[in-house]
C-alpha cells in the first residue's frame, strides 16, 4: 500500500497504514508503556549459504544502548545478543525479562506452505523454525513492538492441504506481541540499517507520536534522502542471496538481482528499499 501512487505522490506521503489480523484484535486498545527498553538480537556473520550482514552490528548498536558493550550508543537502554550469543536458549531467557521492544536482525528463510522449513537464522548457525516458535507459549507477552528486521517476515501462504501457514509476523502476535514490524519481500542490509535507526530515533524524539508515524517518517527519510548514507556498494540481502542496488559491473552472484538508477541525494528512494516494511497490530 505504501508505494501506491495517486498521481501526485506515494500513499505513504499522505497516509499512515496499518495491517490488522485476527491475532491483532485482543490488544488493539492497549496503551503503550511510557518508557521503552529494548532487547536486540542479531546475526552479522556468514553461515553456509547465508551471506554476512555487516550492517546488523551497526543497526543494533545504533538502536540499543547496552552498558556492557561500549560500542553500543543507541537511543534505547537494554541488552544486545550478537552472533554467538544469539542462541535459542539465550533468546528465550532474554524474552522472559519482558522487554517492551524486541528487535531481531538476521536472515529469515520463508518456505511457502511449510512452517518447519521456514526459519530464522540464529547466531550459532542453527535454524529456528516457525514450527518450534509456535510451541513457545506466549513468548512475546508484554512486547509493545517486535521488529523483525529480516526478509519476508510478513509473508504467509497455504499448505498443500489448504491450511493457512502463518508468517513470522502473525505468529508473533499469536504469541503475545502487541505490534509487529515485518517485511513483505527481501530487504537490503545497508538501507534496512538506515531505516531502522531512523525509526527508533523518531520515536525517541517524538514519544507521544504513535509507532506507525515513526515508521512512516523513517520511510519518508529514505524516500526523500533525509538520512545520510555512506557510499553505495554491493550489499547483503537478509535471505539467501546478494543484492546490488546500483549500476556496477555484474557477476554471477548479482546479475539476476534488482538494480535501480542511483540518485546520489536519495540512494534509497526506490520503493524496493522502504516499502516492504509494514506494521501489524497496535499502531499506538
C-alpha positions in Angstrom: 0.0 0.0 0.0 2.8 2.4 0.9 4.2 2.5 -2.6 0.9 3.0 -4.4 0.6 6.4 -6.1 -2.4 8.7 -6.5 -0.9 10.5 -9.5 1.0 13.1 -7.4 2.6 11.2 -4.5 3.1 7.9 -2.9 0.4 7.0 -0.4 3.0 6.9 2.4 3.4 10.6 1.8 -0.3 11.2 2.6 -1.4 8.4 4.9 -0.4 6.1 7.7 -1.4 2.5 7.0 -1.6 -0.4 9.4 -2.5 -4.1 8.9 -4.9 -5.8 11.2 -5.3 -9.6 11.6 -7.5 -11.7 13.9 -4.4 -12.1 16.1 -4.3 -8.3 16.5 -7.7 -7.8 17.9 -7.2 -8.6 21.6 -4.5 -6.0 22.1 -5.5 -3.1 19.8 -6.8 -1.0 22.8 -3.7 -1.5 24.9 -1.8 1.7 25.7 2.0 1.5 25.1 4.4 1.6 28.0 5.5 5.1 29.0 9.2 4.2 28.7 10.9 1.7 26.5 13.9 -0.5 27.0 15.0 -2.9 24.2 16.4 -6.3 23.5 18.5 -6.6 20.4 19.2 -9.9 18.8 21.2 -10.2 15.6 23.4 -12.2 13.2 26.1 -10.4 11.2 28.4 -13.3 10.3 28.1 -15.6 7.3 26.7 -19.2 7.8 26.6 -21.6 4.9 24.5 -20.2 2.1 23.7 -17.1 4.2 26.0 -14.1 3.5 27.4 -11.8 6.1 25.3 -8.8 7.2 27.8 -6.2 8.4 25.0 -3.6 8.8 23.4 -5.6 11.6 26.0 -4.7 14.2 25.8 -1.0 13.4 22.0 -1.3 13.2 21.6 -2.8 16.7 24.3 -0.7 18.3 22.6 2.4 17.0 19.3 1.3 18.5 20.1 -0.4 21.8 22.4 1.1 24.5 23.9 -1.9 26.4 26.1 -0.9 29.3 28.2 -4.0 28.8 29.1 -3.0 25.3 31.0 0.3 24.9 30.3 0.5 21.2 26.5 0.5 21.6 25.2 4.1 21.7 21.6 3.5 20.8 18.5 5.5 21.8 17.0 2.7 24.0 18.6 1.2 27.1 18.7 -2.5 27.1 20.6 -5.6 26.1 22.3 -6.9 23.0 22.9 -10.5 21.9 25.0 -10.7 18.8 26.2 -13.6 16.7 27.5 -16.4 19.0 25.5 -15.0 22.0 22.2 -15.2 20.0 21.1 -18.8 20.5 17.6 -20.3 21.0 18.0 -20.8 24.8 19.5 -17.3 25.2 16.7 -15.8 23.3 14.0 -17.5 25.4 15.7 -16.5 28.6 16.0 -12.9 27.5 12.4 -12.7 26.4 11.4 -13.8 29.9 12.6 -10.3 31.0 9.6 -8.8 29.2 11.3 -6.1 27.2 8.8 -3.6 25.7 10.8 -3.6 22.5 12.4 -6.6 20.8 14.4 -6.1 17.7 15.6 -9.1 15.7 18.0 -8.5 12.8 19.1 -11.6 10.9 18.3 -13.8 7.9 14.8 -15.3 7.6 14.1 -18.1 5.1 10.4 -18.3 4.2 9.2 -21.5 2.5 5.5 -21.0 1.4 3.3 -23.7 2.9 5.9 -25.2 5.2 6.4 -23.8 8.7 9.1 -26.3 9.5 11.2 -25.2 6.6 10.6 -21.5 7.3 13.2 -20.5 9.8 15.1 -17.7 11.5 18.9 -18.0 11.3 20.5 -17.8 14.8 24.0 -16.6 15.7 25.4 -20.1 16.2 24.4 -21.0 12.6 21.4 -23.1 13.7 17.9 -22.7 12.4 14.9 -21.8 14.5 11.8 -22.9 12.5 8.4 -21.3 12.9 7.0 -24.7 14.0 9.3 -24.5 17.1 8.5 -20.9 17.9 4.8 -21.9 17.7 5.4 -24.2 20.7 6.7 -21.4 22.9 3.5 -20.3 24.6 3.1 -16.5 24.9 6.8 -16.0 24.4 6.3 -12.4 23.3 4.0 -11.4 26.0 4.5 -7.8 27.2 6.2 -6.7 23.9 4.8 -3.4 22.7 6.8 -3.6 19.5 8.6 -6.6 17.9 10.7 -5.6 14.9 11.6 -8.4 12.5 14.4 -6.8 10.5 14.8 -9.7 8.0 13.3 -10.9 4.7 9.7 -11.8 4.1 8.7 -12.0 7.8 5.2 -10.8 7.0 4.6 -13.4 4.4 2.1 -16.3 4.8 0.7 -18.9 2.4 -1.4 -22.0 2.2 0.0 -25.5 2.7 -0.7 -28.3 0.3 -3.8 -29.3 2.2 -5.2 -25.8 2.0 -4.5 -24.9 5.7 -3.1 -21.4 6.2 0.6 -21.3 7.2 1.2 -18.2 9.2 4.1 -15.9 8.6 6.5 -14.9 11.4 4.7 -11.6 11.9 1.3 -13.1 12.5 2.7 -16.0 14.6 4.5 -13.5 16.8 1.2 -11.7 17.5 -0.4 -15.0 18.5 2.5 -15.5 20.9 1.8 -12.1 22.6 3.4 -9.3 20.6 1.1 -6.2 20.5 2.6 -4.8 17.3 5.0 -6.3 14.8 7.0 -4.6 12.1 7.6 -7.2 9.4 8.6 -7.3 5.7 6.8 -8.3 2.5 9.8 -9.1 0.4 13.7 -9.4 0.7 15.3 -6.4 2.1 18.8 -4.9 1.7 21.3 -4.8 4.5 22.5 -1.2 4.4 19.2 0.5 3.6 17.4 -1.5 6.4 20.0 -0.4 8.9 19.3 3.3 7.9 15.6 2.9 8.1 15.6 1.1 11.5 17.9 3.6 13.2 15.7 6.4 11.9 12.5 4.7 13.1 13.7 4.5 16.7 15.3 8.0 16.7 12.0 9.4 15.5 10.1 7.6 18.3 12.6 8.8 20.9 12.4 12.4 19.9 8.6 12.3 19.5 7.5 10.0 22.3 3.8 11.0 22.0 3.7 10.1 18.3 2.4 6.6 17.5 4.6 3.8 16.4 3.2 3.9 12.9 4.1 7.5 12.5 7.7 6.8 13.4 7.8 4.1 10.8 6.2 6.4 8.2 8.7 9.1 8.9 11.6 6.7 8.6 10.3 5.5 5.2 9.9 9.2 4.1 13.5 9.8 5.2 14.7 7.1 2.8 12.3 8.3 0.0 13.4 11.9 0.2 17.1 11.3 1.1 16.9 12.9 4.6 19.1 10.1 6.1 22.8 10.4 5.5 24.3 7.2 4.0 27.7 6.0 3.1 28.9 5.3 -0.5 26.6 2.6 -2.0 28.3 -0.7 -2.6 27.1 -4.3 -3.2 25.3 -5.4 -0.1 23.8 -8.5 1.5 20.1 -9.3 1.3 18.6 -10.7 4.5 17.7 -14.0 2.9 19.8 -16.4 0.8 21.3 -14.2 -1.9 23.1 -10.9 -2.6 21.7 -7.7 -4.0 23.5 -5.0 -5.9 21.3 -1.8 -5.9 23.4 0.4 -8.2 24.8 0.1 -11.6 28.0 -1.8 -11.1 29.7 -4.5 -13.2 27.7 -7.7 -12.7 29.0 -11.1 -11.9 27.4 -14.5 -11.4 26.1 -13.6 -7.9 24.4 -10.3 -8.8 23.4 -10.5 -12.5 19.8 -11.6 -11.9 19.1 -9.4 -8.9 17.3 -6.0 -8.8 19.2 -2.8 -9.9 17.9 0.7 -9.7 19.0 4.1 -11.0 21.1 5.8 -8.4 20.0 9.2 -7.1 23.1 10.5 -5.1 20.9 12.6 -2.9 18.5 9.8 -2.1 20.1 6.5 -2.9 17.3 4.5 -1.2 14.4 6.4 -2.8 13.2 3.4 -4.8 10.2 1.7 -3.0 12.2 -1.6 -3.0 14.1 -0.2 0.0 11.4 1.4 2.1 8.0 -0.1 1.1 8.3 -3.7 2.3 8.1 -2.7 5.9 4.6 -2.9 7.4 3.2 -2.5 10.9 0.8 -5.2 12.1 -1.4 -4.7 15.1 -1.4 -1.9 17.7 -0.3 1.3 16.0 -0.2 3.5 19.1 
